[in-house]
Amino acid sequence: MKSQRKMKISTLVGAMALAGAVTLPSVVMANEPSNSFSIFLRMQAELVDGSGDIVESQGNDGLNFGDGWINGRSDAGGWSGLFFNGSVGITEDLQAVGRYSMNLDMGGYKDSDRDVWIGLHSKTFGRITAGRHHTPYKLSTLGWDPFNATFLQARANQGRSGSVFGHNSFLDDSINYQHSFSGIKFAAMVGIDDSNEPDTGKTRGDHMVAFSLSAPVGPVELVASYIDASEYRGRADDSTGFKVGARYNEGAFTLAGQYEMRDEGFEDGDFVFLTGSYKMGKWTHSINYGQFMDDLDGRDNDGDYFAIGTRYSLGRIASIHVGYKRSERDIQGDDNVFGIGFRFGLNTGNLLAR
């Protein structure tokens, strides 16, 4: 497996080198502040009514107050957080950057962090950071779900993959690189495995790798992403995932779809996710559909997901959403929620520029 791990790292390094080779220099804005510090607070409150076998198994049938909903659980996969962002100019083209962010819900601090990282950012060569990150696999299409981080979301509700290796959570002890050039976006990550073998005490060194690439073709955005966490920190072998997707955005209409192939070490099946939105002034009406196709022999545990809802904008970072979601698995049963939510955000902007 060590040779396989070296091949994975070599593949990732080669992809990063290719991205750097085709990079075009960016124009440096002379009036851009070299130092910055900002605070961003975002909060979400949702009142939902839950029913179904999965909801009852979690003890959440009836009215629930929280932030986010995943697989019958309230206050899961939510939106609320507090973010501290800073940068210090080193040269005209190079900055030291950092972020510390924490998870919140309507009960306060959740005793867990979101992304936490420090690194260097160059307009010409991109950004490299170390710490706790979203994976490129997650971020490549995360925003395609108009209901993401609400009780209507697809992730981990049979519409899209969940877990830190899917569309949830963050990865500790990771190094992340990202860059945009000529409309193309590239991201790559290595998750460091410094855990020890229980029998020998030796460091495993089975590092996780992930990357994503997106490119515009007229009004269509094309995305491909890959993740390999095989034997990472003692995980199962064949923990790999591959995702392709396309999003069309023209005028008031947005249409998107993605297909995920998840190996035996993950969900062992394929996900299909489709979404469409229509914007009418301050209203955005959306509908989602997803399906999980179980590949494990003899398990026969497919899943379905459907959500419909609307969002009314009250300003740049304030809105109300209402809708209905249904998801089910052949074995576990169904998960139905109907509710309403309110989002509010406050961004200080650069406090050092005042």
Secondary structure, DSSP 8 states (H G I E B T S, - for coil): -HHHHHHHHHHHHHHHHHHHHT-------TTS-S-EEEEEEEEEEEEEEEESHHHHHTT--EEEEES-EETTEES-S---EEEEEEEEESSSSEEEEEEEEEEEETTEEEEEEEEEEEEEEETTTEEEEEEEE--HHHHTTGGG-TTTTSTT--BTTTSB--STTTTSS-EEEEEEEEEEETTEEEEEEEE----B-TTT--B----EEEEEEEEEETTEEEEEEEEE-TTGGG--S--EEEEEEEEEEETTEEEEEEEEEE-TTTTSEEEEEEEEEEEETTEEEEEEEEEEEE-STTT---EEEEEEEEEEEEETTEEEEEEEEEEEETTTEEEEEEEEEEEEEEE---GGG-
